[in-house]
Amino acid sequence: MLRYVQPPAKRHKVAKMWLRYNYQKCGYGATLYVRNQGPRVLGTAWDTKLLLLTWELQAPTAIKTQAVKKKRRI
């Protein structure tokens, strides 16, 4: 649907607003999909600024640690 927005400057603005709205709301799969399909869908409206905004779509996750229940003997 975004590919039908004309001219490319308006398409760029709409994509930028969408990426800012979805800041840290998407999962890993959605982030990859946007990053891979963005240039194809947006065409000339895709640039480095939009690529940088895709990096912030996924919320950071804390490193998961597992407690040692029993030490192994070697």
TORDREN-993101 format. One line per field, with one value per atom (N, C-alpha, C, CB): atom name; residue number from 1; x, y, z. Coordinates in Angstrom, 1 decimal. Glycine has a CB too. Layout:
// TORDREN-993101
atome = (CA,...)
num = (NUM,...)
x = (X,...)
y = (Y,...)
z = (Z,...)
// end
This chain:
// TORDREN-993101
atome = (N,CA,C,CB,N,CA,C,CB,N,CA,C,CB,N,CA,C,CB,N,CA,C,CB,N,CA,C,CB,N,CA,C,CB,N,CA,C,CB,N,CA,C,CB,N,CA,C,CB,N,CA,C,CB,N,CA,C,CB,N,CA,C,CB,N,CA,C,CB,N,CA,C,CB,N,CA,C,CB,N,CA,C,CB,N,CA,C,CB,N,CA,C,CB,N,CA,C,CB,N,CA,C,CB,N,CA,C,CB,N,CA,C,CB,N,CA,C,CB,N,CA,C,CB,N,CA,C,CB,N,CA,C,CB,N,CA,C,CB,N,CA,C,CB,N,CA,C,CB,N,CA,C,CB,N,CA,C,CB,N,CA,C,CB,N,CA,C,CB,N,CA,C,CB,N,CA,C,CB,N,CA,C,CB,N,CA,C,CB,N,CA,C,CB,N,CA,C,CB,N,CA,C,CB,N,CA,C,CB,N,CA,C,CB,N,CA,C,CB,N,CA,C,CB,N,CA,C,CB,N,CA,C,CB,N,CA,C,CB,N,CA,C,CB,N,CA,C,CB,N,CA,C,CB,N,CA,C,CB,N,CA,C,CB,N,CA,C,CB,N,CA,C,CB,N,CA,C,CB,N,CA,C,CB,N,CA,C,CB,N,CA,C,CB,N,CA,C,CB,N,CA,C,CB,N,CA,C,CB,N,CA,C,CB,N,CA,C,CB,N,CA,C,CB,N,CA,C,CB,N,CA,C,CB,N,CA,C,CB,N,CA,C,CB,N,CA,C,CB,N,CA,C,CB,N,CA,C,CB,N,CA,C,CB,N,CA,C,CB)
num = (1,1,1,1,2,2,2,2,3,3,3,3,4,4,4,4,5,5,5,5,6,6,6,6,7,7,7,7,8,8,8,8,9,9,9,9,10,10,10,10,11,11,11,11,12,12,12,12,13,13,13,13,14,14,14,14,15,15,15,15,16,16,16,16,17,17,17,17,18,18,18,18,19,19,19,19,20,20,20,20,21,21,21,21,22,22,22,22,23,23,23,23,24,24,24,24,25,25,25,25,26,26,26,26,27,27,27,27,28,28,28,28,29,29,29,29,30,30,30,30,31,31,31,31,32,32,32,32,33,33,33,33,34,34,34,34,35,35,35,35,36,36,36,36,37,37,37,37,38,38,38,38,39,39,39,39,40,40,40,40,41,41,41,41,42,42,42,42,43,43,43,43,44,44,44,44,45,45,45,45,46,46,46,46,47,47,47,47,48,48,48,48,49,49,49,49,50,50,50,50,51,51,51,51,52,52,52,52,53,53,53,53,54,54,54,54,55,55,55,55,56,56,56,56,57,57,57,57,58,58,58,58,59,59,59,59,60,60,60,60,61,61,61,61,62,62,62,62,63,63,63,63,64,64,64,64,65,65,65,65,66,66,66,66,67,67,67,67,68,68,68,68,69,69,69,69,70,70,70,70,71,71,71,71,72,72,72,72,73,73,73,73,74,74,74,74)
x = (0.8,0.0,0.9,-0.9,2.0,2.9,3.5,4.0,3.6,4.2,3.3,4.5,2.1,1.2,1.1,-0.2,1.8,1.8,2.8,2.3,2.3,3.2,3.2,2.6,4.1,5.5,6.4,6.1,7.6,8.5,8.8,9.8,8.8,9.1,8.0,9.2,6.7,5.6,5.7,4.2,6.1,6.2,7.3,6.6,8.4,9.5,9.0,10.7,8.2,7.7,6.7,6.9,5.9,4.9,5.7,3.9,6.7,7.5,8.2,8.5,8.8,9.5,8.5,10.1,7.3,6.3,6.0,5.1,5.8,5.5,6.6,5.2,7.8,9.0,9.1,10.3,8.9,8.9,7.8,8.9,6.6,5.5,5.7,4.2,6.4,6.6,8.0,6.6,8.5,9.8,9.7,10.1,10.6,10.7,9.4,11.2,8.5,7.3,7.3,6.1,8.2,8.2,9.1,8.6,8.8,9.6,10.8,8.8,11.5,12.7,12.3,13.5,11.3,10.8,10.3,9.8,9.5,9.0,10.1,8.0,11.1,12.3,13.0,13.2,13.3,14.0,13.1,14.3,11.8,11.0,11.0,9.5,10.9,10.9,12.3,10.6,13.4,14.7,15.0,15.7,14.4,14.6,13.7,14.5,12.4,11.5,11.4,10.1,12.0,11.9,12.4,12.7,13.6,14.1,13.2,15.5,12.7,11.8,10.5,11.6,9.9,8.6,8.7,7.9,9.7,9.8,10.5,10.5,11.4,12.1,13.0,11.1,12.8,13.7,13.6,13.5,12.5,12.3,13.1,10.8,13.7,14.5,15.9,14.6,16.3,17.7,18.2,17.6,19.4,20.1,19.3,21.5,18.6,17.9,16.8,17.2,16.1,15.1,15.8,14.3,16.9,17.6,18.0,18.9,18.5,18.8,17.6,19.5,16.4,15.2,14.8,14.1,15.1,14.8,15.6,15.0,16.7,17.5,16.8,18.9,15.9,15.3,13.9,15.2,13.5,12.1,12.0,11.8,13.1,13.0,13.5,13.9,12.8,13.2,14.4,12.0,15.3,16.5,16.0,17.5,16.7,16.3,17.5,16.0,17.2,18.3,18.9,17.7,20.2,20.9,20.4,22.4,20.0,19.4,20.5,18.3,20.6,21.6,20.9,22.4,21.5,21.0,21.8,20.9,21.1,21.8,22.3,20.9,23.5,24.1,23.4,25.6,22.8,22.1,23.0,20.9,23.9,24.8,26.1,24.2,27.3,28.5,28.8,29.7,29.4,29.8,31.2,29.7,31.5,32.9,33.5,32.9,34.7,35.4,36.4,36.1)
y = (-1.2,0.0,1.3,0.0,1.2,2.3,2.7,2.1,1.7,1.9,2.8,0.6,3.0,3.8,5.2,3.2,5.6,7.0,7.7,7.0,8.8,9.6,11.0,9.5,11.8,11.6,10.9,12.9,10.5,9.8,10.5,9.4,11.9,12.6,12.4,14.1,12.3,12.0,10.6,12.3,9.7,8.3,8.1,7.4,8.9,8.9,9.4,9.7,10.5,11.0,10.1,12.4,9.4,8.4,7.3,7.9,6.8,5.7,6.1,5.2,7.3,7.8,7.9,9.2,8.4,8.5,7.1,9.2,6.1,4.8,4.2,3.9,4.4,3.8,4.5,4.0,5.7,6.4,5.9,7.9,5.7,5.2,3.9,5.2,3.0,1.6,1.4,0.7,2.5,2.4,1.4,3.8,0.4,-0.7,-1.5,-0.2,-1.6,-2.4,-3.6,-1.5,-3.8,-5.0,-6.1,-4.6,-7.3,-8.5,-8.6,-9.7,-9.6,-9.9,-10.1,-11.0,-10.9,-11.2,-10.0,-12.3,-9.2,-7.9,-7.0,-7.3,-6.9,-6.0,-6.4,-6.0,-7.7,-8.2,-8.0,-9.7,-8.2,-8.0,-6.6,-8.4,-5.6,-4.2,-3.9,-3.3,-4.4,-4.1,-4.6,-4.6,-5.8,-6.5,-6.0,-8.0,-5.7,-5.3,-3.8,-5.8,-3.0,-1.5,-1.0,-0.9,-1.4,-0.8,-1.2,-1.3,-2.4,-2.8,-2.1,-4.3,-1.9,-1.2,0.3,-1.5,0.9,2.4,2.9,2.8,2.1,2.5,3.7,3.0,4.8,6.0,6.7,6.9,6.4,7.0,6.4,7.0,5.2,4.5,5.1,3.0,5.5,6.1,5.6,7.6,6.2,5.8,6.2,6.4,7.3,7.7,6.7,9.1,6.1,5.1,3.8,4.8,3.5,2.3,2.4,2.1,3.6,3.8,3.6,5.1,4.1,3.9,2.5,4.7,1.6,0.2,-0.5,-0.5,0.0,-0.6,-0.5,0.0,0.5,0.7,0.1,2.2,-0.7,-1.3,-2.3,-1.9,-3.1,-4.1,-3.6,-5.3,-3.9,-3.5,-4.4,-3.7,-3.7,-4.5,-5.5,-3.5,-6.6,-7.7,-7.8,-9.0,-8.2,-8.4,-9.8,-8.3,-9.9,-11.1,-12.1,-10.9,-13.3,-14.2,-15.1,-15.1,-15.2,-16.1,-17.2,-15.3,-18.3,-19.5,-19.8,-20.7,-20.0,-20.4,-21.8,-20.2,-22.0,-23.4,-24.1,-23.3,-25.2,-26.0,-26.9,-26.7,-27.5,-28.5,-28.4,-29.9,-28.3,-28.3,-29.7,-27.8,-29.7,-31.0,-31.3,-30.9,-32.5,-32.9,-33.4,-34.0,-32.9,-33.4,-34.4,-32.2)
z = (0.0,0.0,0.0,1.2,0.6,0.7,-0.6,1.8,-1.5,-2.8,-3.7,-3.5,-3.3,-4.2,-3.7,-4.1,-2.6,-2.1,-3.0,-0.6,-3.6,-4.5,-4.0,-6.0,-4.2,-4.7,-3.7,-5.1,-4.1,-3.2,-1.9,-3.9,-1.9,-0.7,0.3,-1.1,-0.1,0.8,1.3,0.1,0.4,0.8,1.9,-0.5,1.7,2.7,4.0,2.2,4.0,5.2,6.0,4.9,5.2,5.8,6.4,4.7,5.7,6.2,7.5,5.2,7.5,8.7,9.9,8.4,9.7,10.8,11.3,10.3,10.4,10.8,11.6,9.6,11.2,11.9,13.3,11.1,13.4,14.7,15.6,14.5,15.0,15.8,16.4,15.0,15.6,16.0,16.7,14.9,17.3,18.1,19.2,18.6,19.1,20.0,20.2,21.3,19.2,19.4,18.5,18.9,17.7,16.8,17.3,15.4,16.8,17.1,16.1,17.2,16.3,15.4,14.0,15.9,13.8,12.4,11.7,12.4,12.3,11.7,11.4,12.6,12.3,12.0,10.8,13.2,10.6,9.5,8.2,9.6,8.3,7.1,6.6,7.5,7.6,7.2,6.6,8.4,7.2,6.7,5.3,7.7,5.1,3.8,2.7,3.9,3.0,2.0,1.8,2.4,2.7,2.6,1.3,3.7,0.9,-0.4,-1.6,-0.7,-1.6,-2.7,-2.7,-2.6,-1.6,-1.5,-1.7,-0.2,-1.0,-1.0,-2.3,0.2,-2.8,-4.0,-3.7,-5.1,-4.4,-4.3,-2.9,-5.4,-2.2,-0.9,0.2,-0.6,-0.1,0.9,1.0,0.6,2.2,2.4,3.7,2.2,4.0,5.2,6.5,5.3,6.5,7.7,8.0,7.4,7.0,7.3,7.7,6.0,7.2,7.6,9.1,6.8,9.5,10.9,11.8,11.1,11.4,12.2,12.3,11.5,11.3,11.4,12.5,10.1,12.9,13.9,15.3,14.0,15.4,16.7,16.8,17.0,15.8,15.8,16.9,14.5,17.2,18.1,19.5,17.6,20.5,21.9,22.3,22.8,23.0,23.5,24.6,24.1,24.6,25.5,26.5,24.8,27.7,28.7,28.4,30.1,28.7,28.6,29.6,28.7,29.2,30.1,30.6,29.4,31.9,32.6,33.3,33.6,33.4,34.0,35.2,33.0,36.3,37.5,37.5,38.8,38.1,38.1,39.3,38.3,39.0,40.0,40.7,39.4,39.9,40.5,39.7,40.6,40.4,39.7,39.1,40.6,37.9,37.3,37.7,35.8,38.0,38.3,37.0,39.4,36.8,35.6,35.9,34.9)
// end
